[in-house]
Amino acid sequence: MDAYADLQSGRLGPLAELSLAQGPVVTVCGVGRTAAIATELLRANGVEALTLDGGMRAWSLAWNTAQTTISDCQVVQVRRTGKGCLSYTVESQSEAIVIDASVDPEVYVRLLSGRGWRLVAVADTHIHADHLSRSSPPAHLEGAGLVLPTQDSAQYPFRPVADGDRSVFGSTALVAMRTPGHAAESTTYLLDNTAAFTGDTLFSQQRRQARPRGRYPPGAGVARASPSYVGQASPPTARGESGVSRPRLGGNTVR
């Protein structure tokens, strides 16, 4: 249904004909303005309505984190909630590597400084065709190296990694393993034969049917799609941080 013109004129229009279940109703639009009008009109009609402040634009920038320990390394998962993009900061002995940066560079700078970690590299698992990588800015801000799989698409300085190459940090290293499929240069990063950061190569629905093409060490867990956690890698804990631009519902932060 199209209620835009009615809402702009202060009327619910076809929204008044909706049969809404008991409980709160969330109104959403592009940037939040029209949704706010709908919320006020619905409230005037006795509906418990809330607005997603900032609309879908703000939701696309929202992020939160979770943290876990894998093989004596601290791993912080940064979740760009509205887009489904996941990135990781992996730490060993206060040195860290960011994998597949996808949110504002200052987010990673704050996460690092708040924990007293030093960034030594930012790595991408592949060249992203569907969105822009955010890996170059945090590498530049922190004076760290930019690591990309060997390919000829990137037209800016980076350190290429091939199958078997190691990116050392702290007392360990991420080992590159080529896993072509999602992209020709797709590369999985292995952490101490305990976890694999696969970056859009393996999705949760596939975890029982298939693994990315490549040679996995016996007993290795797989960190899936962009990546998350599968297998022996423990799931992230519930504690974490969230972005200041995280959308809010009627003045209440989304939880």
Legacy VTK file of the C-alpha trace (Angstrom):
# vtk DataFile Version 3.0
C-alpha trace
ASCII
DATASET POLYDATA
POINTS 255 float
0.000 0.000 0.000
1.087 3.589 -0.616
0.470 5.842 2.382
3.148 8.454 1.673
0.914 11.274 0.386
-1.608 10.757 3.177
1.086 10.817 5.858
2.541 14.027 4.439
-0.948 15.523 4.766
-1.331 14.355 8.351
-3.589 11.376 7.658
-3.016 7.666 8.178
-4.749 6.833 4.912
-4.570 3.075 4.217
-2.609 2.547 7.446
-5.845 3.161 9.345
-7.268 -0.011 7.792
-4.504 -2.268 9.096
-5.412 -4.916 11.647
-2.406 -4.742 13.976
-1.580 -7.347 16.588
-1.193 -6.338 20.227
2.225 -4.983 21.145
4.599 -2.352 19.781
4.724 -1.421 16.119
7.939 -0.048 14.583
7.699 2.405 11.690
10.613 2.579 9.252
11.435 4.734 6.237
14.543 5.937 4.441
15.774 8.520 6.961
13.091 8.486 9.678
11.057 11.610 8.940
7.980 10.048 7.335
8.082 7.163 9.787
7.969 9.659 12.660
4.759 11.144 11.224
3.237 7.659 11.015
4.241 6.973 14.621
2.521 10.094 15.942
-0.653 9.363 13.976
-0.706 5.731 15.092
-0.212 6.761 18.715
-3.128 9.153 18.397
-5.181 6.101 17.407
-4.088 4.112 20.458
-1.324 2.097 18.801
1.930 1.555 20.714
4.202 2.854 17.941
7.943 3.506 17.812
10.149 5.021 15.105
13.493 3.728 13.902
15.381 7.032 14.222
17.489 7.743 11.165
15.646 5.109 9.165
17.335 2.572 6.944
20.252 4.952 6.352
21.184 4.811 10.042
20.476 1.086 10.237
22.925 0.431 7.400
25.688 2.054 9.502
24.839 0.367 12.818
27.438 -1.944 14.363
28.111 -3.913 17.498
30.803 -6.275 18.751
31.338 -9.562 20.528
34.580 -10.994 21.876
35.958 -14.473 22.447
39.268 -16.297 22.922
40.665 -18.713 20.334
44.016 -20.427 20.826
45.115 -17.821 23.420
44.249 -15.015 20.989
41.567 -12.419 21.655
39.123 -12.159 18.743
36.711 -9.231 18.450
33.926 -9.647 15.925
32.591 -6.345 14.541
29.110 -6.785 13.109
27.688 -4.278 10.649
24.180 -5.265 11.602
22.109 -3.813 8.771
24.371 -5.130 6.000
25.378 -8.477 7.466
29.076 -7.638 7.021
31.367 -9.135 9.651
34.965 -8.228 10.346
37.496 -9.337 12.930
40.298 -7.982 15.042
42.604 -10.795 16.142
45.146 -10.114 18.925
48.237 -11.879 20.230
50.512 -10.322 22.860
48.982 -6.863 22.272
49.597 -6.962 18.500
46.561 -7.174 16.244
45.421 -7.820 12.686
42.064 -6.604 11.366
40.352 -8.863 8.814
37.794 -7.574 6.264
37.267 -4.091 7.759
33.710 -2.973 6.972
32.794 -0.080 9.297
34.172 3.406 9.874
37.970 3.276 10.373
37.672 5.162 13.665
35.731 2.210 15.080
38.804 -0.001 14.757
41.084 2.740 16.072
38.924 3.053 19.203
38.678 -0.697 19.686
42.449 -1.029 19.454
43.303 1.925 21.683
40.732 0.934 24.291
42.432 -2.434 24.683
46.003 -1.221 24.384
46.611 -3.173 21.182
48.907 -2.147 18.319
47.725 -2.726 14.762
50.366 -4.459 12.637
48.282 -5.294 9.544
44.859 -5.076 7.940
43.945 -7.998 5.695
41.158 -8.621 3.196
40.077 -12.115 2.251
39.186 -11.007 -1.301
38.406 -7.968 -3.435
34.789 -7.081 -2.628
32.625 -6.665 -5.732
29.430 -5.778 -3.851
30.717 -3.143 -1.419
33.759 -1.006 -0.722
36.459 -2.355 1.555
37.287 -0.174 4.568
40.725 -1.750 5.024
42.994 0.960 3.607
41.991 3.821 5.985
42.665 2.029 9.316
45.959 0.725 7.934
46.915 4.285 6.989
45.747 5.788 10.301
47.692 3.257 12.371
50.751 2.988 10.126
50.080 -0.704 9.522
50.553 -2.852 6.442
47.698 -3.618 4.045
47.522 -7.306 3.099
45.560 -8.571 0.081
45.496 -11.847 -1.816
47.659 -11.779 -4.929
45.600 -10.353 -7.837
45.720 -7.502 -10.359
42.454 -5.710 -9.472
43.639 -3.429 -6.654
45.254 -0.253 -7.974
46.817 0.913 -4.691
49.812 -0.227 -2.626
49.453 -3.472 -0.665
51.439 -6.525 0.365
50.308 -9.511 -1.699
49.934 -12.891 -0.013
49.926 -16.237 -1.771
49.062 -19.708 -0.551
51.086 -20.523 2.563
52.281 -16.965 3.278
52.345 -15.954 6.944
51.320 -12.640 8.528
53.082 -12.627 11.891
51.696 -10.830 14.960
52.520 -11.388 18.620
53.484 -15.019 19.147
51.481 -16.414 16.245
50.565 -15.809 12.594
47.689 -15.911 10.145
48.507 -18.355 7.362
47.008 -17.670 3.922
45.253 -20.518 2.146
43.785 -19.886 -1.293
40.102 -20.885 -1.437
38.862 -19.663 -4.856
35.139 -19.742 -5.506
33.373 -16.639 -4.231
36.162 -14.712 -5.966
39.126 -15.983 -7.950
41.551 -14.638 -5.335
39.497 -15.604 -2.248
41.824 -16.500 0.602
41.136 -18.068 3.984
43.332 -17.084 6.941
44.189 -19.915 9.322
44.875 -19.175 12.987
47.042 -21.806 14.710
45.195 -24.661 12.958
42.287 -23.811 15.267
40.100 -21.393 13.309
39.757 -20.307 9.703
38.531 -16.851 8.654
36.883 -17.575 5.309
35.322 -14.279 4.160
32.158 -15.008 2.098
33.359 -18.491 1.169
31.337 -20.584 3.617
27.868 -19.842 4.971
26.136 -21.350 7.989
23.636 -23.331 5.908
26.565 -25.001 4.140
28.590 -25.973 7.162
27.373 -29.583 7.229
27.510 -30.037 3.466
30.692 -28.411 2.284
33.859 -26.554 3.183
35.717 -24.009 1.084
38.022 -25.558 -1.458
41.408 -26.098 0.141
43.481 -28.108 2.590
42.271 -27.833 6.184
44.391 -29.044 9.100
42.830 -31.934 11.052
40.363 -30.648 13.642
40.346 -27.053 12.430
37.218 -25.051 13.126
35.839 -22.786 10.427
34.927 -19.132 10.868
32.196 -18.711 8.288
31.047 -16.087 5.826
32.882 -12.864 6.348
33.434 -14.817 8.770
31.487 -16.074 11.794
32.038 -19.117 13.971
31.492 -22.778 13.160
33.030 -25.981 14.469
35.643 -25.853 17.212
35.931 -22.079 17.272
33.873 -20.996 20.277
30.969 -18.601 19.610
31.499 -14.968 20.641
30.396 -13.985 24.116
27.438 -11.679 24.598
29.475 -8.762 25.894
30.566 -6.117 23.438
30.239 -2.559 22.226
27.946 -0.814 19.780
28.206 2.100 17.429
27.126 5.590 18.445
25.136 5.760 15.218
23.182 2.672 16.215
19.483 3.296 15.422
17.117 3.993 18.286
13.422 3.252 18.701
11.454 6.162 20.047
14.390 7.222 22.236
15.193 3.682 23.394
18.378 2.107 22.057
17.816 -1.091 20.095
19.093 -4.039 22.131
LINES 1 256
255 0 1 2 3 4 5 6 7 8 9 10 11 12 13 14 15 16 17 18 19 20 21 22 23 24 25 26 27 28 29 30 31 32 33 34 35 36 37 38 39 40 41 42 43 44 45 46 47 48 49 50 51 52 53 54 55 56 57 58 59 60 61 62 63 64 65 66 67 68 69 70 71 72 73 74 75 76 77 78 79 80 81 82 83 84 85 86 87 88 89 90 91 92 93 94 95 96 97 98 99 100 101 102 103 104 105 106 107 108 109 110 111 112 113 114 115 116 117 118 119 120 121 122 123 124 125 126 127 128 129 130 131 132 133 134 135 136 137 138 139 140 141 142 143 144 145 146 147 148 149 150 151 152 153 154 155 156 157 158 159 160 161 162 163 164 165 166 167 168 169 170 171 172 173 174 175 176 177 178 179 180 181 182 183 184 185 186 187 188 189 190 191 192 193 194 195 196 197 198 199 200 201 202 203 204 205 206 207 208 209 210 211 212 213 214 215 216 217 218 219 220 221 222 223 224 225 226 227 228 229 230 231 232 233 234 235 236 237 238 239 240 241 242 243 244 245 246 247 248 249 250 251 252 253 254
